[in-house]
Amino acid sequence: MPAAPRRRNIAGVTTTTAVVDTGLDRPPHRLARRIGWGSMTVLSLAVGAYAIFLVATGFRFVPASVSGNGFPTALGLRTHIAAAGLSLVAGPFQFLRPLRRRFPVAHHGIGAVYIVAALVGGTAAGLIALFTTGGTVAGVGFLAGAVAWLTCTIVALVAVKRRDFLAHQRWMIRSWAIAFGAVTLRLYLPGAMAAGFEFAQVYPYVAWLCWVPNLLVAQLFVRRARGAADF
Ligand code: HEM
């Protein structure tokens, strides 16, 4: 029987494990993954840049529909925008395998920024959620999304502390899928309004649809990789 090949895990540690052929590394999958990563990154950076723009301009340009959020202090929404925006800018680079392998220190540094930003941004999102002007269904949708985002991020953090890199990677994919809800929300909302729906009509649905399908796609993705530590 041939010896099990040696490979490096995401921490850069060389291990001897059986390599699971997921098929994800073969062309045309590789090309599809690059296109997927590129599109995801452009969209994330665009929405992250939008959040940074709001911070840099003193929150003057926060849309009226959202600036009416009834949380007792504007600090809740502002903290959310600043921290969540940072997490959206940091996130995409964590999925770059060459960065993880060749520059593990960069992966750890950017990862720490993502985790702190997600924990602060998610906590603020949870606090302001029920104060949305969009009603209870929207509020509960955002609150559930915030709790799911925090849970996935904390479980991923605990996993990496225990050096369970596979679990860490999987929970981070789930965490990122929820963070990416900031992008899908900003695709669905204008899309629905362009189709003739009113903001108030669609907002409660979008508050759920922006993150639940993302999480389901992440789950399919994680399952498809059949136990390999790299995607
Ligand atoms: C991680 C990336 C995220 C970014 C960059 C982001 C950014 C923003 C921004 C800029 C606003 C102000 C509204 C606007 O200008 O469009 C906002 C509002 C809000 N976000 Fe996020 N967000 C992110 C993720 C999330 C997540 C995962 C949740 C929870 C599911 C969430 C919940 C909320 C809530 C509750 C509001 C206030 C909505 C209202 O009052 O109607 N955000 N976010």
Boltz pocket constraint, residues with backbone or C-beta under 6 A from the ligand:
constraints:
  - pocket:
      binder: B
      contacts: [[A, 47], [A, 48], [A, 50], [A, 51], [A, 54], [A, 61], [A, 62], [A, 63], [A, 65], [A, 66], [A, 68], [A, 69], [A, 77], [A, 80], [A, 81], [A, 84], [A, 85], [A, 86], [A, 87], [A, 88], [A, 121], [A, 125], [A, 128], [A, 129], [A, 131], [A, 132], [A, 133], [A, 134], [A, 141], [A, 142], [A, 143], [A, 144], [A, 145], [A, 146], [A, 149], [A, 178], [A, 179], [A, 180], [A, 181], [A, 182], [A, 207], [A, 211]]
      max_distance: 6.0
